[in-house]
């Protein structure tokens, strides 16, 4: 069977690394900005979409992060947050996603008086509305959970970690830290990670994106991360000789041996300079070496991407087939912050039958 983009769109997908404030529809940003009196750098939907992509396409993570001033800026009311969350689920469902963990930093949405709990509740309401709207006549629906993110340059990680535990039976799957890596090592938030471990809670850490192996080492060996957000720079600990022989350093071997999931985001990595192109992205080598590779979108608005786009770009660059895409998807579902029996139910009841039907 010839693999087409439409076939890839129909394939069931699992998404572990997607930012709520990085996936707004351009039209929604315009509408919410008009209501909130927030000034934007462009006045039409097409112009705004182009601005986000071009501003994020600088090769700098710091410049990439600046674009969030406008998405976060229009997400300061419960109504706006719920709308964005609902539309996020609708867009993911239309893209063939069957399970997603969507992250955001509650502390960034309290400028107009919302409490942190208000923010989480607004996202929960939007996700619930989206999941209900995406339910098929047969009763199937996308499952979406929250990841609560703390900003690594701020000092609220313990507070956010406590919220992740308090809300974990109400739609919150885990915890994350994000933001510029350089100068803000994950060990600055060690108390939060130790608390989460004591509470048997799950967490991922942005590491190995703009910064190299020390960031990954700290995230794993000091902080105890379950997954690596990006983790693409683990390739710095892999040596490929001229004859094709591959030698793994101690850290890379540990990551592979322990099956630590890598939340790779190809399009975003090219934009921020973590990879020079999709064809030269380390995902090809890491897949060949059978690391626990997962494919993700990171920020769908800034990267003008979707899970279909990400997977199709890998098909074009590396010649992957449906078996490879299923492998990525099962990897992600195995790595989800969801109870074991629920992961197995989605793998055996949704993912594998979905690929078999194609």
LUMKOLKOL-861080 format. One record per residue (C-alpha): residue number from 0; x, y, z; residue in three letters. Coordinates in nm, 3 decimals, padded with zeros to 5 digits, m for minus. Layout:
BEGIN
[NUM, [X, Y, Z], "ala"]
...
***
This chain:
BEGIN
[0, [00.000, 00.000, 00.000], "unk"]
[1, [00.130, 00.343, m00.094], "unk"]
[2, [00.147, 00.566, 00.212], "unk"]
[3, [m00.028, 00.899, 00.157], "unk"]
[4, [m00.065, 01.206, 00.374], "unk"]
[5, [m00.437, 01.136, 00.410], "unk"]
[6, [m00.361, 00.786, 00.535], "unk"]
[7, [m00.126, 00.936, 00.792], "unk"]
[8, [m00.397, 01.180, 00.900], "unk"]
[9, [m00.639, 00.892, 00.956], "unk"]
[10, [m00.388, 00.690, 01.159], "unk"]
[11, [m00.438, 00.703, 01.538], "unk"]
[12, [m00.178, 00.922, 01.706], "unk"]
[13, [m00.058, 00.986, 02.061], "unk"]
[14, [00.080, 01.327, 02.161], "unk"]
[15, [00.284, 01.380, 02.477], "unk"]
[16, [00.445, 01.722, 02.420], "unk"]
[17, [00.208, 01.999, 02.315], "unk"]
[18, [00.175, 02.345, 02.470], "unk"]
[19, [m00.176, 02.482, 02.514], "unk"]
[20, [m00.055, 02.841, 02.469], "unk"]
[21, [00.137, 02.738, 02.157], "unk"]
[22, [m00.155, 02.587, 01.969], "unk"]
[23, [m00.419, 02.858, 01.940], "unk"]
[24, [m00.603, 02.916, 01.616], "unk"]
[25, [m00.493, 03.249, 01.463], "unk"]
[26, [m00.856, 03.356, 01.434], "unk"]
[27, [m00.908, 03.288, 01.802], "unk"]
[28, [m00.605, 03.499, 01.892], "unk"]
[29, [m00.751, 03.788, 01.688], "unk"]
[30, [m01.094, 03.755, 01.847], "unk"]
[31, [m00.969, 03.725, 02.204], "unk"]
[32, [m00.721, 04.011, 02.155], "unk"]
[33, [m00.998, 04.241, 02.032], "unk"]
[34, [m01.208, 04.159, 02.339], "unk"]
[35, [m00.918, 04.202, 02.580], "unk"]
[36, [m00.770, 04.512, 02.418], "unk"]
[37, [m00.443, 04.333, 02.354], "unk"]
[38, [m00.233, 04.479, 02.071], "unk"]
[39, [m00.115, 04.231, 01.807], "unk"]
[40, [00.164, 04.256, 01.547], "unk"]
[41, [m00.076, 04.177, 01.259], "unk"]
[42, [m00.438, 04.252, 01.178], "unk"]
[43, [m00.564, 03.959, 00.970], "unk"]
[44, [m00.573, 03.587, 01.035], "unk"]
[45, [m00.331, 03.507, 00.752], "unk"]
[46, [m00.090, 03.784, 00.848], "unk"]
[47, [m00.095, 03.682, 01.213], "unk"]
[48, [m00.034, 03.316, 01.131], "unk"]
[49, [00.262, 03.419, 00.915], "unk"]
[50, [00.400, 03.646, 01.188], "unk"]
[51, [00.395, 03.371, 01.451], "unk"]
[52, [00.572, 03.129, 01.219], "unk"]
[53, [00.833, 03.378, 01.100], "unk"]
[54, [00.907, 03.510, 01.451], "unk"]
[55, [00.949, 03.155, 01.578], "unk"]
[56, [01.162, 03.056, 01.279], "unk"]
[57, [01.470, 03.245, 01.396], "unk"]
[58, [01.693, 02.960, 01.509], "unk"]
[59, [01.686, 03.094, 01.866], "unk"]
[60, [01.491, 02.938, 02.151], "unk"]
[61, [01.479, 03.273, 02.332], "unk"]
[62, [01.326, 03.448, 02.028], "unk"]
[63, [01.090, 03.154, 01.983], "unk"]
[64, [00.963, 03.197, 02.338], "unk"]
[65, [00.887, 03.567, 02.280], "unk"]
[66, [00.592, 03.478, 02.059], "unk"]
[67, [00.405, 03.352, 02.365], "unk"]
[68, [00.357, 03.707, 02.491], "unk"]
[69, [00.063, 03.732, 02.252], "unk"]
[70, [m00.098, 03.393, 02.313], "unk"]
[71, [m00.061, 03.408, 02.691], "unk"]
[72, [m00.171, 03.772, 02.676], "unk"]
[73, [m00.516, 03.679, 02.545], "unk"]
[74, [m00.560, 03.384, 02.786], "unk"]
[75, [m00.624, 03.577, 03.108], "unk"]
[76, [m00.994, 03.505, 03.165], "unk"]
[77, [m01.165, 03.176, 03.246], "unk"]
[78, [m01.385, 03.213, 02.938], "unk"]
[79, [m01.087, 03.261, 02.707], "unk"]
[80, [m00.891, 02.973, 02.861], "unk"]
[81, [m01.187, 02.736, 02.834], "unk"]
[82, [m01.239, 02.831, 02.470], "unk"]
[83, [m00.873, 02.773, 02.384], "unk"]
[84, [m00.875, 02.438, 02.566], "unk"]
[85, [m01.193, 02.325, 02.389], "unk"]
[86, [m01.062, 02.421, 02.046], "unk"]
[87, [m00.733, 02.247, 02.121], "unk"]
[88, [m00.911, 01.917, 02.176], "unk"]
[89, [m01.127, 01.965, 01.867], "unk"]
[90, [m00.821, 02.034, 01.652], "unk"]
[91, [m00.629, 01.735, 01.787], "unk"]
[92, [m00.926, 01.504, 01.734], "unk"]
[93, [m00.963, 01.623, 01.374], "unk"]
[94, [m00.594, 01.539, 01.329], "unk"]
[95, [m00.642, 01.178, 01.436], "unk"]
[96, [m00.502, 01.213, 01.788], "unk"]
[97, [m00.658, 00.961, 02.027], "unk"]
[98, [m00.465, 01.051, 02.341], "unk"]
[99, [m00.286, 01.375, 02.433], "unk"]
[100, [m00.116, 01.536, 02.728], "unk"]
[101, [m00.128, 01.913, 02.686], "unk"]
[102, [00.089, 02.132, 02.903], "unk"]
[103, [00.076, 02.495, 03.012], "unk"]
[104, [00.197, 02.712, 03.303], "unk"]
[105, [m00.094, 02.817, 03.529], "unk"]
[106, [00.121, 03.094, 03.679], "unk"]
[107, [00.118, 03.276, 03.344], "unk"]
[108, [m00.261, 03.318, 03.339], "unk"]
[109, [m00.329, 03.505, 03.664], "unk"]
[110, [m00.262, 03.864, 03.553], "unk"]
[111, [m00.631, 03.961, 03.569], "unk"]
[112, [m00.725, 03.805, 03.899], "unk"]
[113, [m00.770, 03.434, 03.834], "unk"]
[114, [m00.630, 03.201, 04.096], "unk"]
[115, [m00.414, 02.906, 03.994], "unk"]
[116, [m00.704, 02.674, 04.072], "unk"]
[117, [m00.934, 02.889, 03.857], "unk"]
[118, [m00.697, 02.845, 03.564], "unk"]
[119, [m00.677, 02.467, 03.603], "unk"]
[120, [m01.055, 02.443, 03.636], "unk"]
[121, [m01.103, 02.651, 03.320], "unk"]
[122, [m00.873, 02.421, 03.123], "unk"]
[123, [m01.049, 02.115, 03.265], "unk"]
[124, [m01.386, 02.253, 03.153], "unk"]
[125, [m01.255, 02.323, 02.804], "unk"]
[126, [m01.101, 01.977, 02.771], "unk"]
[127, [m01.427, 01.816, 02.888], "unk"]
[128, [m01.627, 02.017, 02.633], "unk"]
[129, [m01.383, 01.926, 02.358], "unk"]
[130, [m01.382, 01.556, 02.441], "unk"]
[131, [m01.762, 01.551, 02.443], "unk"]
[132, [m01.779, 01.738, 02.111], "unk"]
[133, [m01.531, 01.497, 01.951], "unk"]
[134, [m01.718, 01.184, 02.056], "unk"]
[135, [m01.806, 00.969, 01.754], "unk"]
[136, [m02.147, 00.806, 01.696], "unk"]
[137, [m01.986, 00.479, 01.809], "unk"]
[138, [m01.892, 00.641, 02.141], "unk"]
[139, [m01.519, 00.674, 02.074], "unk"]
[140, [m01.354, 00.995, 02.185], "unk"]
[141, [m01.016, 01.150, 02.228], "unk"]
[142, [m00.868, 01.139, 02.579], "unk"]
[143, [m00.683, 01.456, 02.684], "unk"]
[144, [m00.505, 01.523, 03.013], "unk"]
[145, [m00.328, 01.827, 03.158], "unk"]
[146, [00.039, 01.864, 03.244], "unk"]
[147, [00.099, 02.155, 03.483], "unk"]
[148, [00.417, 02.343, 03.398], "unk"]
[149, [00.632, 02.560, 03.620], "unk"]
[150, [00.860, 02.820, 03.462], "unk"]
[151, [01.224, 02.743, 03.533], "unk"]
[152, [01.320, 03.111, 03.570], "unk"]
[153, [01.055, 03.168, 03.837], "unk"]
[154, [01.023, 03.034, 04.192], "unk"]
[155, [00.676, 02.877, 04.198], "unk"]
[156, [00.765, 02.518, 04.109], "unk"]
[157, [00.674, 02.375, 04.452], "unk"]
[158, [00.338, 02.550, 04.442], "unk"]
[159, [00.266, 02.412, 04.093], "unk"]
[160, [00.387, 02.065, 04.194], "unk"]
[161, [00.144, 02.067, 04.486], "unk"]
[162, [m00.137, 02.163, 04.249], "unk"]
[163, [m00.043, 01.878, 04.014], "unk"]
[164, [m00.086, 01.635, 04.305], "unk"]
[165, [m00.407, 01.799, 04.427], "unk"]
[166, [m00.564, 01.779, 04.079], "unk"]
[167, [m00.427, 01.442, 03.965], "unk"]
[168, [m00.762, 01.265, 03.999], "unk"]
[169, [m00.936, 01.548, 03.814], "unk"]
[170, [m00.766, 01.544, 03.477], "unk"]
[171, [m00.407, 01.642, 03.561], "unk"]
[172, [m00.162, 01.371, 03.456], "unk"]
[173, [00.166, 01.522, 03.572], "unk"]
[174, [00.412, 01.807, 03.607], "unk"]
[175, [00.674, 01.976, 03.391], "unk"]
[176, [00.921, 02.264, 03.396], "unk"]
[177, [00.981, 02.477, 03.087], "unk"]
[178, [01.147, 02.795, 02.968], "unk"]
[179, [01.500, 02.887, 02.865], "unk"]
[180, [01.742, 02.614, 02.975], "unk"]
[181, [02.069, 02.811, 02.978], "unk"]
[182, [02.130, 02.953, 03.325], "unk"]
[183, [01.826, 02.783, 03.477], "unk"]
[184, [01.921, 02.420, 03.550], "unk"]
[185, [01.647, 02.181, 03.666], "unk"]
[186, [01.827, 02.134, 03.999], "unk"]
[187, [01.702, 02.482, 04.098], "unk"]
[188, [01.366, 02.309, 04.145], "unk"]
[189, [01.493, 01.998, 04.323], "unk"]
[190, [01.256, 02.042, 04.617], "unk"]
[191, [00.956, 02.021, 04.383], "unk"]
[192, [01.084, 01.705, 04.215], "unk"]
[193, [01.161, 01.537, 04.547], "unk"]
[194, [00.808, 01.625, 04.664], "unk"]
[195, [00.656, 01.473, 04.350], "unk"]
[196, [00.857, 01.153, 04.398], "unk"]
[197, [00.737, 01.125, 04.757], "unk"]
[198, [00.379, 01.166, 04.630], "unk"]
[199, [00.427, 00.898, 04.359], "unk"]
[200, [00.351, 01.159, 04.094], "unk"]
[201, [00.470, 01.168, 03.733], "unk"]
[202, [00.680, 01.444, 03.580], "unk"]
[203, [00.872, 01.533, 03.269], "unk"]
[204, [01.141, 01.799, 03.233], "unk"]
[205, [01.231, 02.015, 02.934], "unk"]
[206, [01.594, 01.916, 02.888], "unk"]
[207, [01.841, 01.868, 02.607], "unk"]
[208, [01.674, 02.112, 02.367], "unk"]
[209, [01.877, 02.434, 02.364], "unk"]
[210, [02.125, 02.306, 02.622], "unk"]
[211, [02.328, 01.988, 02.606], "unk"]
[212, [02.412, 01.678, 02.805], "unk"]
[213, [02.447, 01.842, 03.151], "unk"]
[214, [02.080, 01.943, 03.134], "unk"]
[215, [01.974, 01.587, 03.050], "unk"]
[216, [02.202, 01.439, 03.317], "unk"]
[217, [02.060, 01.668, 03.586], "unk"]
[218, [01.701, 01.604, 03.479], "unk"]
[219, [01.750, 01.228, 03.510], "unk"]
[220, [02.012, 01.166, 03.776], "unk"]
[221, [01.940, 01.455, 04.014], "unk"]
[222, [01.572, 01.523, 03.955], "unk"]
[223, [01.441, 01.177, 03.858], "unk"]
[224, [01.240, 01.273, 03.549], "unk"]
[225, [01.015, 01.005, 03.402], "unk"]
[226, [01.053, 01.151, 03.050], "unk"]
[227, [01.271, 01.404, 02.870], "unk"]
[228, [01.096, 01.700, 02.710], "unk"]
[229, [01.280, 01.708, 02.376], "unk"]
[230, [01.603, 01.535, 02.485], "unk"]
[231, [01.731, 01.567, 02.129], "unk"]
[232, [02.081, 01.663, 02.245], "unk"]
[233, [02.136, 01.310, 02.378], "unk"]
[234, [02.285, 01.263, 02.032], "unk"]
[235, [02.588, 01.456, 02.163], "unk"]
[236, [02.674, 01.142, 02.358], "unk"]
[237, [02.661, 00.917, 02.051], "unk"]
[238, [02.960, 00.875, 01.821], "unk"]
[239, [02.915, 00.753, 01.464], "unk"]
[240, [03.239, 00.646, 01.297], "unk"]
[241, [03.312, 00.685, 00.927], "unk"]
[242, [03.237, 00.315, 00.874], "unk"]
[243, [02.895, 00.353, 01.039], "unk"]
[244, [02.993, 00.197, 01.372], "unk"]
[245, [02.799, 00.354, 01.658], "unk"]
[246, [02.932, 00.402, 02.011], "unk"]
[247, [02.705, 00.519, 02.291], "unk"]
[248, [02.841, 00.718, 02.582], "unk"]
[249, [02.741, 00.632, 02.937], "unk"]
[250, [02.448, 00.874, 02.949], "unk"]
[251, [02.309, 00.779, 02.608], "unk"]
[252, [02.340, 00.410, 02.695], "unk"]
[253, [02.157, 00.473, 03.024], "unk"]
[254, [01.874, 00.655, 02.848], "unk"]
[255, [01.833, 00.374, 02.596], "unk"]
[256, [01.874, 00.091, 02.847], "unk"]
[257, [01.620, 00.244, 03.088], "unk"]
[258, [01.375, 00.310, 02.801], "unk"]
[259, [01.347, 00.676, 02.904], "unk"]
[260, [01.101, 00.839, 02.661], "unk"]
[261, [01.227, 01.119, 02.439], "unk"]
[262, [00.956, 01.373, 02.355], "unk"]
[263, [01.102, 01.471, 02.019], "unk"]
[264, [00.951, 01.767, 01.831], "unk"]
[265, [01.113, 01.776, 01.484], "unk"]
[266, [00.961, 02.092, 01.335], "unk"]
[267, [01.017, 02.293, 01.652], "unk"]
[268, [01.375, 02.165, 01.685], "unk"]
[269, [01.456, 02.294, 01.337], "unk"]
[270, [01.307, 02.634, 01.422], "unk"]
[271, [01.504, 02.673, 01.744], "unk"]
[272, [01.830, 02.549, 01.595], "unk"]
[273, [01.843, 02.216, 01.779], "unk"]
[274, [01.850, 02.048, 01.436], "unk"]
[275, [01.947, 02.183, 01.094], "unk"]
[276, [01.666, 02.014, 00.899], "unk"]
[277, [01.414, 01.732, 00.928], "unk"]
[278, [01.632, 01.510, 00.708], "unk"]
[279, [01.929, 01.569, 00.940], "unk"]
[280, [01.729, 01.554, 01.262], "unk"]
[281, [01.874, 01.306, 01.517], "unk"]
[282, [01.537, 01.131, 01.526], "unk"]
[283, [01.659, 00.919, 01.234], "unk"]
[284, [01.963, 00.790, 01.426], "unk"]
[285, [01.775, 00.759, 01.755], "unk"]
[286, [01.500, 00.559, 01.585], "unk"]
[287, [01.752, 00.331, 01.418], "unk"]
[288, [01.917, 00.271, 01.756], "unk"]
[289, [01.578, 00.200, 01.909], "unk"]
[290, [01.568, 00.465, 02.176], "unk"]
[291, [01.218, 00.521, 02.320], "unk"]
[292, [01.135, 00.779, 02.053], "unk"]
[293, [00.803, 00.965, 02.045], "unk"]
[294, [00.689, 01.225, 01.789], "unk"]
[295, [00.531, 01.550, 01.904], "unk"]
[296, [00.418, 01.894, 01.788], "unk"]
[297, [00.545, 02.123, 02.069], "unk"]
[298, [00.371, 02.442, 01.948], "unk"]
[299, [00.131, 02.393, 01.660], "unk"]
[300, [00.073, 02.765, 01.597], "unk"]
[301, [00.437, 02.874, 01.601], "unk"]
[302, [00.553, 02.579, 01.392], "unk"]
[303, [00.249, 02.568, 01.163], "unk"]
[304, [00.236, 02.198, 01.235], "unk"]
[305, [00.016, 01.909, 01.340], "unk"]
[306, [00.079, 01.547, 01.427], "unk"]
[307, [m00.001, 01.462, 01.065], "unk"]
[308, [00.253, 01.718, 00.947], "unk"]
[309, [00.520, 01.588, 01.185], "unk"]
[310, [00.473, 01.225, 01.086], "unk"]
[311, [00.443, 01.299, 00.716], "unk"]
[312, [00.767, 01.498, 00.725], "unk"]
[313, [00.938, 01.189, 00.870], "unk"]
[314, [00.787, 00.969, 00.601], "unk"]
[315, [00.931, 01.201, 00.337], "unk"]
[316, [01.270, 01.242, 00.505], "unk"]
[317, [01.336, 00.885, 00.617], "unk"]
[318, [01.101, 00.669, 00.411], "unk"]
[319, [00.909, 00.548, 00.715], "unk"]
[320, [00.602, 00.331, 00.666], "unk"]
[321, [00.293, 00.258, 00.871], "unk"]
[322, [00.483, 00.010, 01.089], "unk"]
[323, [00.724, 00.285, 01.189], "unk"]
[324, [00.444, 00.530, 01.263], "unk"]
[325, [00.268, 00.267, 01.472], "unk"]
[326, [00.595, 00.210, 01.662], "unk"]
[327, [00.620, 00.581, 01.744], "unk"]
[328, [00.255, 00.580, 01.855], "unk"]
[329, [00.284, 00.272, 02.075], "unk"]
[330, [00.604, 00.417, 02.226], "unk"]
[331, [00.411, 00.730, 02.320], "unk"]
[332, [00.116, 00.541, 02.461], "unk"]
[333, [00.347, 00.322, 02.669], "unk"]
[334, [00.509, 00.639, 02.803], "unk"]
[335, [00.190, 00.829, 02.888], "unk"]
[336, [00.122, 00.943, 03.244], "unk"]
[337, [m00.190, 00.727, 03.252], "unk"]
[338, [m00.257, 00.416, 03.465], "unk"]
[339, [m00.116, 00.097, 03.314], "unk"]
[340, [m00.451, m00.068, 03.242], "unk"]
[341, [m00.577, 00.244, 03.063], "unk"]
[342, [m00.261, 00.258, 02.849], "unk"]
[343, [m00.301, m00.107, 02.753], "unk"]
[344, [m00.669, m00.053, 02.672], "unk"]
[345, [m00.582, 00.231, 02.434], "unk"]
[346, [m00.296, 00.037, 02.272], "unk"]
[347, [m00.494, m00.284, 02.222], "unk"]
[348, [m00.836, m00.130, 02.173], "unk"]
[349, [m00.763, 00.184, 01.970], "unk"]
[350, [m00.408, 00.218, 01.838], "unk"]
[351, [m00.337, m00.130, 01.704], "unk"]
[352, [m00.687, m00.182, 01.555], "unk"]
[353, [m00.667, 00.165, 01.402], "unk"]
[354, [m00.344, 00.086, 01.221], "unk"]
[355, [m00.468, m00.261, 01.123], "unk"]
[356, [m00.774, m00.102, 00.962], "unk"]
[357, [m00.548, 00.111, 00.739], "unk"]
***
